[in-house]
């Protein structure tokens, strides 16, 4: 299955946690975790921070945000906004 946030799932597996264990550690149910992975609902920021701390990584990595791409989009937006 293709997930919207593959790095969350990768880090969970790398840490040796089951999906049920991660959901319990976050205080959510397993269905909510799957809804996040599948992109049905956005992952609340407080949970992004918790997972980043648990997996010793940053939120951008967990959410697979390409910071270079985001930076370029912002530059284009600023150029258009001030024309």
mmCIF file of the N, C-alpha and C atoms, coordinates in Angstrom:
data_MODEL
# 
_entry.id   MODEL 
# 
loop_
_atom_site.group_PDB 
_atom_site.id 
_atom_site.type_symbol 
_atom_site.label_atom_id 
_atom_site.label_alt_id 
_atom_site.label_comp_id 
_atom_site.label_asym_id 
_atom_site.label_entity_id 
_atom_site.label_seq_id 
_atom_site.pdbx_PDB_ins_code 
_atom_site.Cartn_x 
_atom_site.Cartn_y 
_atom_site.Cartn_z 
_atom_site.occupancy 
_atom_site.B_iso_or_equiv 
_atom_site.pdbx_formal_charge 
_atom_site.auth_seq_id 
_atom_site.auth_comp_id 
_atom_site.auth_asym_id 
_atom_site.auth_atom_id 
_atom_site.pdbx_PDB_model_num 
ATOM 1   N N  . UNK A 1 1  ? 0.844  -1.177 0.000  1.00 0.00 ? 1  UNK A N  1 
ATOM 2   C CA . UNK A 1 1  ? 0.000  0.000  0.000  1.00 0.00 ? 1  UNK A CA 1 
ATOM 3   C C  . UNK A 1 1  ? 0.893  1.246  0.000  1.00 0.00 ? 1  UNK A C  1 
ATOM 4   N N  . UNK A 1 2  ? 0.495  2.229  -0.782 1.00 0.00 ? 2  UNK A N  1 
ATOM 5   C CA . UNK A 1 2  ? 1.251  3.477  -0.847 1.00 0.00 ? 2  UNK A CA 1 
ATOM 6   C C  . UNK A 1 2  ? 0.677  4.462  0.172  1.00 0.00 ? 2  UNK A C  1 
ATOM 7   N N  . UNK A 1 3  ? 1.555  4.956  1.031  1.00 0.00 ? 3  UNK A N  1 
ATOM 8   C CA . UNK A 1 3  ? 1.134  5.878  2.073  1.00 0.00 ? 3  UNK A CA 1 
ATOM 9   C C  . UNK A 1 3  ? 1.529  7.303  1.713  1.00 0.00 ? 3  UNK A C  1 
ATOM 10  N N  . UNK A 1 4  ? 0.740  8.260  2.200  1.00 0.00 ? 4  UNK A N  1 
ATOM 11  C CA . UNK A 1 4  ? 1.065  9.664  1.976  1.00 0.00 ? 4  UNK A CA 1 
ATOM 12  C C  . UNK A 1 4  ? 2.306  10.061 2.771  1.00 0.00 ? 4  UNK A C  1 
ATOM 13  N N  . UNK A 1 5  ? 2.501  9.451  3.923  1.00 0.00 ? 5  UNK A N  1 
ATOM 14  C CA . UNK A 1 5  ? 3.640  9.772  4.783  1.00 0.00 ? 5  UNK A CA 1 
ATOM 15  C C  . UNK A 1 5  ? 4.501  8.515  4.998  1.00 0.00 ? 5  UNK A C  1 
ATOM 16  N N  . UNK A 1 6  ? 5.225  8.081  3.974  1.00 0.00 ? 6  UNK A N  1 
ATOM 17  C CA . UNK A 1 6  ? 5.985  6.827  4.098  1.00 0.00 ? 6  UNK A CA 1 
ATOM 18  C C  . UNK A 1 6  ? 7.088  6.881  5.157  1.00 0.00 ? 6  UNK A C  1 
ATOM 19  N N  . UNK A 1 7  ? 7.608  8.056  5.443  1.00 0.00 ? 7  UNK A N  1 
ATOM 20  C CA . UNK A 1 7  ? 8.700  8.131  6.417  1.00 0.00 ? 7  UNK A CA 1 
ATOM 21  C C  . UNK A 1 7  ? 8.228  7.853  7.841  1.00 0.00 ? 7  UNK A C  1 
ATOM 22  N N  . UNK A 1 8  ? 6.990  8.167  8.135  1.00 0.00 ? 8  UNK A N  1 
ATOM 23  C CA . UNK A 1 8  ? 6.454  7.833  9.461  1.00 0.00 ? 8  UNK A CA 1 
ATOM 24  C C  . UNK A 1 8  ? 6.433  6.322  9.615  1.00 0.00 ? 8  UNK A C  1 
ATOM 25  N N  . UNK A 1 9  ? 5.935  5.652  8.602  1.00 0.00 ? 9  UNK A N  1 
ATOM 26  C CA . UNK A 1 9  ? 5.860  4.190  8.653  1.00 0.00 ? 9  UNK A CA 1 
ATOM 27  C C  . UNK A 1 9  ? 7.256  3.566  8.676  1.00 0.00 ? 9  UNK A C  1 
ATOM 28  N N  . UNK A 1 10 ? 8.178  4.128  7.932  1.00 0.00 ? 10 UNK A N  1 
ATOM 29  C CA . UNK A 1 10 ? 9.551  3.611  7.913  1.00 0.00 ? 10 UNK A CA 1 
ATOM 30  C C  . UNK A 1 10 ? 10.213 3.732  9.282  1.00 0.00 ? 10 UNK A C  1 
ATOM 31  N N  . UNK A 1 11 ? 10.048 4.893  9.899  1.00 0.00 ? 11 UNK A N  1 
ATOM 32  C CA . UNK A 1 11 ? 10.653 5.103  11.221 1.00 0.00 ? 11 UNK A CA 1 
ATOM 33  C C  . UNK A 1 11 ? 10.004 4.221  12.279 1.00 0.00 ? 11 UNK A C  1 
ATOM 34  N N  . UNK A 1 12 ? 8.715  4.009  12.164 1.00 0.00 ? 12 UNK A N  1 
ATOM 35  C CA . UNK A 1 12 ? 8.032  3.111  13.106 1.00 0.00 ? 12 UNK A CA 1 
ATOM 36  C C  . UNK A 1 12 ? 8.624  1.714  12.998 1.00 0.00 ? 12 UNK A C  1 
ATOM 37  N N  . UNK A 1 13 ? 8.760  1.220  11.769 1.00 0.00 ? 13 UNK A N  1 
ATOM 38  C CA . UNK A 1 13 ? 9.297  -0.116 11.548 1.00 0.00 ? 13 UNK A CA 1 
ATOM 39  C C  . UNK A 1 13 ? 10.759 -0.198 12.002 1.00 0.00 ? 13 UNK A C  1 
ATOM 40  N N  . UNK A 1 14 ? 11.536 0.829  11.683 1.00 0.00 ? 14 UNK A N  1 
ATOM 41  C CA . UNK A 1 14 ? 12.952 0.857  12.065 1.00 0.00 ? 14 UNK A CA 1 
ATOM 42  C C  . UNK A 1 14 ? 13.117 0.815  13.583 1.00 0.00 ? 14 UNK A C  1 
ATOM 43  N N  . UNK A 1 15 ? 12.183 1.424  14.293 1.00 0.00 ? 15 UNK A N  1 
ATOM 44  C CA . UNK A 1 15 ? 12.274 1.445  15.755 1.00 0.00 ? 15 UNK A CA 1 
ATOM 45  C C  . UNK A 1 15 ? 11.837 0.121  16.385 1.00 0.00 ? 15 UNK A C  1 
ATOM 46  N N  . UNK A 1 16 ? 11.238 -0.750 15.579 1.00 0.00 ? 16 UNK A N  1 
ATOM 47  C CA . UNK A 1 16 ? 10.785 -2.042 16.091 1.00 0.00 ? 16 UNK A CA 1 
ATOM 48  C C  . UNK A 1 16 ? 9.420  -2.014 16.744 1.00 0.00 ? 16 UNK A C  1 
ATOM 49  N N  . UNK A 1 17 ? 8.713  -0.895 16.581 1.00 0.00 ? 17 UNK A N  1 
ATOM 50  C CA . UNK A 1 17 ? 7.380  -0.771 17.171 1.00 0.00 ? 17 UNK A CA 1 
ATOM 51  C C  . UNK A 1 17 ? 6.333  -1.316 16.204 1.00 0.00 ? 17 UNK A C  1 
ATOM 52  N N  . UNK A 1 18 ? 5.302  -1.917 16.753 1.00 0.00 ? 18 UNK A N  1 
ATOM 53  C CA . UNK A 1 18 ? 4.166  -2.294 15.918 1.00 0.00 ? 18 UNK A CA 1 
ATOM 54  C C  . UNK A 1 18 ? 3.288  -1.052 15.725 1.00 0.00 ? 18 UNK A C  1 
ATOM 55  N N  . UNK A 1 19 ? 2.380  -1.124 14.794 1.00 0.00 ? 19 UNK A N  1 
ATOM 56  C CA . UNK A 1 19 ? 1.451  -0.001 14.585 1.00 0.00 ? 19 UNK A CA 1 
ATOM 57  C C  . UNK A 1 19 ? 0.611  0.224  15.841 1.00 0.00 ? 19 UNK A C  1 
ATOM 58  N N  . UNK A 1 20 ? 0.210  -0.857 16.458 1.00 0.00 ? 20 UNK A N  1 
ATOM 59  C CA . UNK A 1 20 ? -0.581 -0.765 17.682 1.00 0.00 ? 20 UNK A CA 1 
ATOM 60  C C  . UNK A 1 20 ? 0.227  -0.098 18.803 1.00 0.00 ? 20 UNK A C  1 
ATOM 61  N N  . UNK A 1 21 ? 1.507  -0.451 18.920 1.00 0.00 ? 21 UNK A N  1 
ATOM 62  C CA . UNK A 1 21 ? 2.359  0.145  19.958 1.00 0.00 ? 21 UNK A CA 1 
ATOM 63  C C  . UNK A 1 21 ? 2.562  1.637  19.727 1.00 0.00 ? 21 UNK A C  1 
ATOM 64  N N  . UNK A 1 22 ? 2.773  2.028  18.471 1.00 0.00 ? 22 UNK A N  1 
ATOM 65  C CA . UNK A 1 22 ? 2.951  3.451  18.189 1.00 0.00 ? 22 UNK A CA 1 
ATOM 66  C C  . UNK A 1 22 ? 1.673  4.223  18.487 1.00 0.00 ? 22 UNK A C  1 
ATOM 67  N N  . UNK A 1 23 ? 0.551  3.674  18.047 1.00 0.00 ? 23 UNK A N  1 
ATOM 68  C CA . UNK A 1 23 ? -0.728 4.338  18.322 1.00 0.00 ? 23 UNK A CA 1 
ATOM 69  C C  . UNK A 1 23 ? -0.933 4.499  19.827 1.00 0.00 ? 23 UNK A C  1 
ATOM 70  N N  . UNK A 1 24 ? -0.624 3.461  20.594 1.00 0.00 ? 24 UNK A N  1 
ATOM 71  C CA . UNK A 1 24 ? -0.777 3.533  22.049 1.00 0.00 ? 24 UNK A CA 1 
ATOM 72  C C  . UNK A 1 24 ? 0.172  4.569  22.642 1.00 0.00 ? 24 UNK A C  1 
ATOM 73  N N  . UNK A 1 25 ? 1.405  4.622  22.145 1.00 0.00 ? 25 UNK A N  1 
ATOM 74  C CA . UNK A 1 25 ? 2.376  5.600  22.651 1.00 0.00 ? 25 UNK A CA 1 
ATOM 75  C C  . UNK A 1 25 ? 1.926  7.026  22.362 1.00 0.00 ? 25 UNK A C  1 
ATOM 76  N N  . UNK A 1 26 ? 1.198  7.202  21.250 1.00 0.00 ? 26 UNK A N  1 
ATOM 77  C CA . UNK A 1 26 ? 0.695  8.531  20.902 1.00 0.00 ? 26 UNK A CA 1 
ATOM 78  C C  . UNK A 1 26 ? -0.650 8.832  21.557 1.00 0.00 ? 26 UNK A C  1 
ATOM 79  N N  . UNK A 1 27 ? -1.282 7.804  22.127 1.00 0.00 ? 27 UNK A N  1 
ATOM 80  C CA . UNK A 1 27 ? -2.584 7.999  22.768 1.00 0.00 ? 27 UNK A CA 1 
ATOM 81  C C  . UNK A 1 27 ? -3.725 8.086  21.776 1.00 0.00 ? 27 UNK A C  1 
ATOM 82  N N  . UNK A 1 28 ? -3.582 7.381  20.643 1.00 0.00 ? 28 UNK A N  1 
ATOM 83  C CA . UNK A 1 28 ? -4.629 7.360  19.616 1.00 0.00 ? 28 UNK A CA 1 
ATOM 84  C C  . UNK A 1 28 ? -4.963 5.908  19.312 1.00 0.00 ? 28 UNK A C  1 
ATOM 85  N N  . UNK A 1 29 ? -6.024 5.677  18.541 1.00 0.00 ? 29 UNK A N  1 
ATOM 86  C CA . UNK A 1 29 ? -6.298 4.307  18.137 1.00 0.00 ? 29 UNK A CA 1 
ATOM 87  C C  . UNK A 1 29 ? -5.631 4.012  16.789 1.00 0.00 ? 29 UNK A C  1 
ATOM 88  N N  . UNK A 1 30 ? -5.509 2.741  16.475 1.00 0.00 ? 30 UNK A N  1 
ATOM 89  C CA . UNK A 1 30 ? -4.801 2.319  15.270 1.00 0.00 ? 30 UNK A CA 1 
ATOM 90  C C  . UNK A 1 30 ? -5.462 2.844  13.999 1.00 0.00 ? 30 UNK A C  1 
ATOM 91  N N  . UNK A 1 31 ? -6.770 2.949  14.011 1.00 0.00 ? 31 UNK A N  1 
ATOM 92  C CA . UNK A 1 31 ? -7.494 3.450  12.837 1.00 0.00 ? 31 UNK A CA 1 
ATOM 93  C C  . UNK A 1 31 ? -7.122 4.896  12.532 1.00 0.00 ? 31 UNK A C  1 
ATOM 94  N N  . UNK A 1 32 ? -6.961 5.693  13.574 1.00 0.00 ? 32 UNK A N  1 
ATOM 95  C CA . UNK A 1 32 ? -6.544 7.087  13.388 1.00 0.00 ? 32 UNK A CA 1 
ATOM 96  C C  . UNK A 1 32 ? -5.165 7.137  12.756 1.00 0.00 ? 32 UNK A C  1 
ATOM 97  N N  . UNK A 1 33 ? -4.261 6.271  13.212 1.00 0.00 ? 33 UNK A N  1 
ATOM 98  C CA . UNK A 1 33 ? -2.918 6.201  12.641 1.00 0.00 ? 33 UNK A CA 1 
ATOM 99  C C  . UNK A 1 33 ? -2.985 5.888  11.144 1.00 0.00 ? 33 UNK A C  1 
ATOM 100 N N  . UNK A 1 34 ? -3.789 4.892  10.771 1.00 0.00 ? 34 UNK A N  1 
ATOM 101 C CA . UNK A 1 34 ? -3.920 4.547  9.354  1.00 0.00 ? 34 UNK A CA 1 
ATOM 102 C C  . UNK A 1 34 ? -4.549 5.682  8.554  1.00 0.00 ? 34 UNK A C  1 
ATOM 103 N N  . UNK A 1 35 ? -5.509 6.375  9.141  1.00 0.00 ? 35 UNK A N  1 
ATOM 104 C CA . UNK A 1 35 ? -6.124 7.519  8.447  1.00 0.00 ? 35 UNK A CA 1 
ATOM 105 C C  . UNK A 1 35 ? -5.081 8.589  8.142  1.00 0.00 ? 35 UNK A C  1 
ATOM 106 N N  . UNK A 1 36 ? -4.160 8.815  9.071  1.00 0.00 ? 36 UNK A N  1 
ATOM 107 C CA . UNK A 1 36 ? -3.076 9.774  8.832  1.00 0.00 ? 36 UNK A CA 1 
ATOM 108 C C  . UNK A 1 36 ? -2.178 9.302  7.700  1.00 0.00 ? 36 UNK A C  1 
ATOM 109 N N  . UNK A 1 37 ? -1.749 8.037  7.784  1.00 0.00 ? 37 UNK A N  1 
ATOM 110 C CA . UNK A 1 37 ? -0.835 7.509  6.771  1.00 0.00 ? 37 UNK A CA 1 
ATOM 111 C C  . UNK A 1 37 ? -1.432 7.572  5.376  1.00 0.00 ? 37 UNK A C  1 
ATOM 112 N N  . UNK A 1 38 ? -2.716 7.275  5.282  1.00 0.00 ? 38 UNK A N  1 
ATOM 113 C CA . UNK A 1 38 ? -3.396 7.265  3.985  1.00 0.00 ? 38 UNK A CA 1 
ATOM 114 C C  . UNK A 1 38 ? -3.774 8.661  3.512  1.00 0.00 ? 38 UNK A C  1 
ATOM 115 N N  . UNK A 1 39 ? -3.561 9.657  4.355  1.00 0.00 ? 39 UNK A N  1 
ATOM 116 C CA . UNK A 1 39 ? -3.854 11.027 3.969  1.00 0.00 ? 39 UNK A CA 1 
ATOM 117 C C  . UNK A 1 39 ? -5.310 11.415 4.092  1.00 0.00 ? 39 UNK A C  1 
ATOM 118 N N  . UNK A 1 40 ? -6.096 10.616 4.792  1.00 0.00 ? 40 UNK A N  1 
ATOM 119 C CA . UNK A 1 40 ? -7.516 10.958 4.981  1.00 0.00 ? 40 UNK A CA 1 
ATOM 120 C C  . UNK A 1 40 ? -7.663 12.202 5.848  1.00 0.00 ? 40 UNK A C  1 
ATOM 121 N N  . UNK A 1 41 ? -6.767 12.320 6.830  1.00 0.00 ? 41 UNK A N  1 
ATOM 122 C CA . UNK A 1 41 ? -6.761 13.469 7.726  1.00 0.00 ? 41 UNK A CA 1 
ATOM 123 C C  . UNK A 1 41 ? -5.313 13.927 7.908  1.00 0.00 ? 41 UNK A C  1 
ATOM 124 N N  . UNK A 1 42 ? -5.098 15.213 8.090  1.00 0.00 ? 42 UNK A N  1 
ATOM 125 C CA . UNK A 1 42 ? -3.726 15.677 8.358  1.00 0.00 ? 42 UNK A CA 1 
ATOM 126 C C  . UNK A 1 42 ? -3.288 15.229 9.754  1.00 0.00 ? 42 UNK A C  1 
ATOM 127 N N  . UNK A 1 43 ? -1.997 15.017 9.892  1.00 0.00 ? 43 UNK A N  1 
ATOM 128 C CA . UNK A 1 43 ? -1.443 14.643 11.199 1.00 0.00 ? 43 UNK A CA 1 
ATOM 129 C C  . UNK A 1 43 ? -1.348 15.923 12.031 1.00 0.00 ? 43 UNK A C  1 
ATOM 130 N N  . UNK A 1 44 ? -2.020 15.981 13.181 1.00 0.00 ? 44 UNK A N  1 
ATOM 131 C CA . UNK A 1 44 ? -1.911 17.179 14.025 1.00 0.00 ? 44 UNK A CA 1 
ATOM 132 C C  . UNK A 1 44 ? -0.449 17.437 14.418 1.00 0.00 ? 44 UNK A C  1 
ATOM 133 N N  . UNK A 1 45 ? -0.110 18.704 14.465 1.00 0.00 ? 45 UNK A N  1 
ATOM 134 C CA . UNK A 1 45 ? 1.286  19.085 14.695 1.00 0.00 ? 45 UNK A CA 1 
ATOM 135 C C  . UNK A 1 45 ? 1.833  18.547 16.011 1.00 0.00 ? 45 UNK A C  1 
ATOM 136 N N  . UNK A 1 46 ? 1.008  18.517 17.047 1.00 0.00 ? 46 UNK A N  1 
ATOM 137 C CA . UNK A 1 46 ? 1.499  18.011 18.338 1.00 0.00 ? 46 UNK A CA 1 
ATOM 138 C C  . UNK A 1 46 ? 1.945  16.559 18.219 1.00 0.00 ? 46 UNK A C  1 
ATOM 139 N N  . UNK A 1 47 ? 1.284  15.773 17.372 1.00 0.00 ? 47 UNK A N  1 
ATOM 140 C CA . UNK A 1 47 ? 1.680  14.382 17.177 1.00 0.00 ? 47 UNK A CA 1 
ATOM 141 C C  . UNK A 1 47 ? 2.913  14.284 16.280 1.00 0.00 ? 47 UNK A C  1 
ATOM 142 N N  . UNK A 1 48 ? 3.054  15.218 15.349 1.00 0.00 ? 48 UNK A N  1 
ATOM 143 C CA . UNK A 1 48 ? 4.281  15.262 14.538 1.00 0.00 ? 48 UNK A CA 1 
ATOM 144 C C  . UNK A 1 48 ? 5.485  15.494 15.434 1.00 0.00 ? 48 UNK A C  1 
ATOM 145 N N  . UNK A 1 49 ? 5.334  16.422 16.375 1.00 0.00 ? 49 UNK A N  1 
ATOM 146 C CA . UNK A 1 49 ? 6.426  16.709 17.310 1.00 0.00 ? 49 UNK A CA 1 
ATOM 147 C C  . UNK A 1 49 ? 6.749  15.503 18.187 1.00 0.00 ? 49 UNK A C  1 
ATOM 148 N N  . UNK A 1 50 ? 5.697  14.820 18.667 1.00 0.00 ? 50 UNK A N  1 
ATOM 149 C CA . UNK A 1 50 ? 5.922  13.635 19.498 1.00 0.00 ? 50 UNK A CA 1 
ATOM 150 C C  . UNK A 1 50 ? 6.688  12.562 18.729 1.00 0.00 ? 50 UNK A C  1 
ATOM 151 N N  . UNK A 1 51 ? 6.270  12.309 17.488 1.00 0.00 ? 51 UNK A N  1 
ATOM 152 C CA . UNK A 1 51 ? 6.933  11.274 16.693 1.00 0.00 ? 51 UNK A CA 1 
ATOM 153 C C  . UNK A 1 51 ? 8.358  11.679 16.336 1.00 0.00 ? 51 UNK A C  1 
ATOM 154 N N  . UNK A 1 52 ? 8.563  12.942 16.020 1.00 0.00 ? 52 UNK A N  1 
ATOM 155 C CA . UNK A 1 52 ? 9.919  13.410 15.716 1.00 0.00 ? 52 UNK A CA 1 
ATOM 156 C C  . UNK A 1 52 ? 10.827 13.200 16.917 1.00 0.00 ? 52 UNK A C  1 
ATOM 157 N N  . UNK A 1 53 ? 10.311 13.453 18.098 1.00 0.00 ? 53 UNK A N  1 
ATOM 158 C CA . UNK A 1 53 ? 11.087 13.236 19.314 1.00 0.00 ? 53 UNK A CA 1 
ATOM 159 C C  . UNK A 1 53 ? 11.335 11.743 19.538 1.00 0.00 ? 53 UNK A C  1 
ATOM 160 N N  . UNK A 1 54 ? 10.311 10.922 19.349 1.00 0.00 ? 54 UNK A N  1 
ATOM 161 C CA . UNK A 1 54 ? 10.436 9.483  19.552 1.00 0.00 ? 54 UNK A CA 1 
ATOM 162 C C  . UNK A 1 54 ? 11.460 8.862  18.597 1.00 0.00 ? 54 UNK A C  1 
ATOM 163 N N  . UNK A 1 55 ? 11.448 9.335  17.341 1.00 0.00 ? 55 UNK A N  1 
ATOM 164 C CA . UNK A 1 55 ? 12.304 8.741  16.316 1.00 0.00 ? 55 UNK A CA 1 
ATOM 165 C C  . UNK A 1 55 ? 13.599 9.518  16.101 1.00 0.00 ? 55 UNK A C  1 
ATOM 166 N N  . UNK A 1 56 ? 13.784 10.573 16.877 1.00 0.00 ? 56 UNK A N  1 
ATOM 167 C CA . UNK A 1 56 ? 14.996 11.386 16.797 1.00 0.00 ? 56 UNK A CA 1 
ATOM 168 C C  . UNK A 1 56 ? 15.242 11.899 15.367 1.00 0.00 ? 56 UNK A C  1 
ATOM 169 N N  . UNK A 1 57 ? 14.230 12.544 14.827 1.00 0.00 ? 57 UNK A N  1 
ATOM 170 C CA . UNK A 1 57 ? 14.343 13.129 13.489 1.00 0.00 ? 57 UNK A CA 1 
ATOM 171 C C  . UNK A 1 57 ? 13.532 14.418 13.484 1.00 0.00 ? 57 UNK A C  1 
ATOM 172 N N  . UNK A 1 58 ? 13.424 15.066 12.323 1.00 0.00 ? 58 UNK A N  1 
ATOM 173 C CA . UNK A 1 58 ? 12.638 16.299 12.291 1.00 0.00 ? 58 UNK A CA 1 
ATOM 174 C C  . UNK A 1 58 ? 11.289 16.080 11.615 1.00 0.00 ? 58 UNK A C  1 
ATOM 175 N N  . UNK A 1 59 ? 10.386 17.002 11.828 1.00 0.00 ? 59 UNK A N  1 
ATOM 176 C CA . UNK A 1 59 ? 9.027  16.903 11.307 1.00 0.00 ? 59 UNK A CA 1 
ATOM 177 C C  . UNK A 1 59 ? 9.022  16.929 9.780  1.00 0.00 ? 59 UNK A C  1 
ATOM 178 N N  . UNK A 1 60 ? 9.862  17.758 9.171  1.00 0.00 ? 60 UNK A N  1 
ATOM 179 C CA . UNK A 1 60 ? 9.916  17.813 7.700  1.00 0.00 ? 60 UNK A CA 1 
ATOM 180 C C  . UNK A 1 60 ? 10.219 16.439 7.124  1.00 0.00 ? 60 UNK A C  1 
ATOM 181 N N  . UNK A 1 61 ? 11.158 15.732 7.738  1.00 0.00 ? 61 UNK A N  1 
ATOM 182 C CA . UNK A 1 61 ? 11.493 14.386 7.262  1.00 0.00 ? 61 UNK A CA 1 
ATOM 183 C C  . UNK A 1 61 ? 10.294 13.453 7.423  1.00 0.00 ? 61 UNK A C  1 
ATOM 184 N N  . UNK A 1 62 ? 9.647  13.465 8.587  1.00 0.00 ? 62 UNK A N  1 
ATOM 185 C CA . UNK A 1 62 ? 8.511  12.569 8.818  1.00 0.00 ? 62 UNK A CA 1 
ATOM 186 C C  . UNK A 1 62 ? 7.397  12.786 7.805  1.00 0.00 ? 62 UNK A C  1 
ATOM 187 N N  . UNK A 1 63 ? 7.152  14.044 7.482  1.00 0.00 ? 63 UNK A N  1 
ATOM 188 C CA . UNK A 1 63 ? 6.064  14.363 6.550  1.00 0.00 ? 63 UNK A CA 1 
ATOM 189 C C  . UNK A 1 63 ? 6.534  14.397 5.104  1.00 0.00 ? 63 UNK A C  1 
ATOM 190 N N  . UNK A 1 64 ? 7.805  14.053 4.888  1.00 0.00 ? 64 UNK A N  1 
ATOM 191 C CA . UNK A 1 64 ? 8.394  14.003 3.544  1.00 0.00 ? 64 UNK A CA 1 
ATOM 192 C C  . UNK A 1 64 ? 8.262  15.346 2.828  1.00 0.00 ? 64 UNK A C  1 
ATOM 193 N N  . UNK A 1 65 ? 8.539  16.404 3.574  1.00 0.00 ? 65 UNK A N  1 
ATOM 194 C CA . UNK A 1 65 ? 8.486  17.745 2.995  1.00 0.00 ? 65 UNK A CA 1 
ATOM 195 C C  . UNK A 1 65 ? 9.835  18.037 2.354  1.00 0.00 ? 65 UNK A C  1 
ATOM 196 N N  . UNK A 1 66 ? 9.789  18.404 1.091  1.00 0.00 ? 66 UNK A N  1 
ATOM 197 C CA . UNK A 1 66 ? 11.005 18.788 0.382  1.00 0.00 ? 66 UNK A CA 1 
ATOM 198 C C  . UNK A 1 66 ? 11.201 20.276 0.623  1.00 0.00 ? 66 UNK A C  1 
ATOM 199 N N  . UNK A 1 67 ? 12.115 20.608 1.512  1.00 0.00 ? 67 UNK A N  1 
ATOM 200 C CA . UNK A 1 67 ? 12.281 22.006 1.892  1.00 0.00 ? 67 UNK A CA 1 
ATOM 201 C C  . UNK A 1 67 ? 12.776 22.862 0.733  1.00 0.00 ? 67 UNK A C  1 
ATOM 202 N N  . UNK A 1 68 ? 13.560 22.313 -0.179 1.00 0.00 ? 68 UNK A N  1 
ATOM 203 C CA . UNK A 1 68 ? 14.002 23.084 -1.348 1.00 0.00 ? 68 UNK A CA 1 
ATOM 204 C C  . UNK A 1 68 ? 12.820 23.436 -2.236 1.00 0.00 ? 68 UNK A C  1 
ATOM 205 N N  . UNK A 1 69 ? 11.948 22.450 -2.457 1.00 0.00 ? 69 UNK A N  1 
ATOM 206 C CA . UNK A 1 69 ? 10.764 22.685 -3.281 1.00 0.00 ? 69 UNK A CA 1 
ATOM 207 C C  . UNK A 1 69 ? 9.844  23.706 -2.621 1.00 0.00 ? 69 UNK A C  1 
ATOM 208 N N  . UNK A 1 70 ? 9.642  23.582 -1.314 1.00 0.00 ? 70 UNK A N  1 
ATOM 209 C CA . UNK A 1 70 ? 8.794  24.523 -0.593 1.00 0.00 ? 70 UNK A CA 1 
ATOM 210 C C  . UNK A 1 70 ? 9.379  25.927 -0.656 1.00 0.00 ? 70 UNK A C  1 
ATOM 211 N N  . UNK A 1 71 ? 10.678 26.036 -0.559 1.00 0.00 ? 71 UNK A N  1 
ATOM 212 C CA . UNK A 1 71 ? 11.348 27.322 -0.627 1.00 0.00 ? 71 UNK A CA 1 
ATOM 213 C C  . UNK A 1 71 ? 11.162 27.962 -2.001 1.00 0.00 ? 71 UNK A C  1 
ATOM 214 N N  . UNK A 1 72 ? 11.267 27.165 -3.055 1.00 0.00 ? 72 UNK A N  1 
ATOM 215 C CA . UNK A 1 72 ? 11.066 27.694 -4.409 1.00 0.00 ? 72 UNK A CA 1 
ATOM 216 C C  . UNK A 1 72 ? 9.632  28.166 -4.615 1.00 0.00 ? 72 UNK A C  1 
ATOM 217 N N  . UNK A 1 73 ? 8.656  27.403 -4.116 1.00 0.00 ? 73 UNK A N  1 
ATOM 218 C CA . UNK A 1 73 ? 7.252  27.819 -4.227 1.00 0.00 ? 73 UNK A CA 1 
ATOM 219 C C  . UNK A 1 73 ? 7.037  29.143 -3.508 1.00 0.00 ? 73 UNK A C  1 
ATOM 220 N N  . UNK A 1 74 ? 7.646  29.300 -2.333 1.00 0.00 ? 74 UNK A N  1 
ATOM 221 C CA . UNK A 1 74 ? 7.506  30.540 -1.578 1.00 0.00 ? 74 UNK A CA 1 
ATOM 222 C C  . UNK A 1 74 ? 8.115  31.705 -2.344 1.00 0.00 ? 74 UNK A C  1 
ATOM 223 N N  . UNK A 1 75 ? 9.277  31.506 -2.957 1.00 0.00 ? 75 UNK A N  1 
ATOM 224 C CA . UNK A 1 75 ? 9.914  32.571 -3.740 1.00 0.00 ? 75 UNK A CA 1 
ATOM 225 C C  . UNK A 1 75 ? 9.029  32.988 -4.913 1.00 0.00 ? 75 UNK A C  1 
ATOM 226 N N  . UNK A 1 76 ? 8.450  32.011 -5.606 1.00 0.00 ? 76 UNK A N  1 
ATOM 227 C CA . UNK A 1 76 ? 7.553  32.335 -6.730 1.00 0.00 ? 76 UNK A CA 1 
ATOM 228 C C  . UNK A 1 76 ? 6.333  33.094 -6.234 1.00 0.00 ? 76 UNK A C  1 
ATOM 229 N N  . UNK A 1 77 ? 5.780  32.667 -5.094 1.00 0.00 ? 77 UNK A N  1 
ATOM 230 C CA . UNK A 1 77 ? 4.617  33.331 -4.534 1.00 0.00 ? 77 UNK A CA 1 
ATOM 231 C C  . UNK A 1 77 ? 4.945  34.784 -4.196 1.00 0.00 ? 77 UNK A C  1 
ATOM 232 N N  . UNK A 1 78 ? 6.077  35.003 -3.555 1.00 0.00 ? 78 UNK A N  1 
ATOM 233 C CA . UNK A 1 78 ? 6.462  36.375 -3.180 1.00 0.00 ? 78 UNK A CA 1 
ATOM 234 C C  . UNK A 1 78 ? 6.635  37.243 -4.424 1.00 0.00 ? 78 UNK A C  1 
ATOM 235 N N  . UNK A 1 79 ? 7.239  36.678 -5.478 1.00 0.00 ? 79 UNK A N  1 
ATOM 236 C CA . UNK A 1 79 ? 7.414  37.449 -6.714 1.00 0.00 ? 79 UNK A CA 1 
ATOM 237 C C  . UNK A 1 79 ? 6.060  37.849 -7.298 1.00 0.00 ? 79 UNK A C  1 
ATOM 238 N N  . UNK A 1 80 ? 5.106  36.924 -7.315 1.00 0.00 ? 80 UNK A N  1 
ATOM 239 C CA . UNK A 1 80 ? 3.793  37.215 -7.875 1.00 0.00 ? 80 UNK A CA 1 
ATOM 240 C C  . UNK A 1 80 ? 3.012  38.186 -6.995 1.00 0.00 ? 80 UNK A C  1 
ATOM 241 N N  . UNK A 1 81 ? 3.183  38.073 -5.696 1.00 0.00 ? 81 UNK A N  1 
ATOM 242 C CA . UNK A 1 81 ? 2.431  38.913 -4.767 1.00 0.00 ? 81 UNK A CA 1 
ATOM 243 C C  . UNK A 1 81 ? 2.852  40.374 -4.849 1.00 0.00 ? 81 UNK A C  1 
ATOM 244 N N  . UNK A 1 82 ? 4.087  40.639 -5.245 1.00 0.00 ? 82 UNK A N  1 
ATOM 245 C CA . UNK A 1 82 ? 4.584  42.002 -5.240 1.00 0.00 ? 82 UNK A CA 1 
ATOM 246 C C  . UNK A 1 82 ? 4.765  42.577 -6.646 1.00 0.00 ? 82 UNK A C  1 
ATOM 247 N N  . UNK A 1 83 ? 4.106  41.987 -7.616 1.00 0.00 ? 83 UNK A N  1 
ATOM 248 C CA . UNK A 1 83 ? 4.206  42.515 -8.993 1.00 0.00 ? 83 UNK A CA 1 
ATOM 249 C C  . UNK A 1 83 ? 3.219  43.631 -9.175 1.00 0.00 ? 83 UNK A C  1 
# 
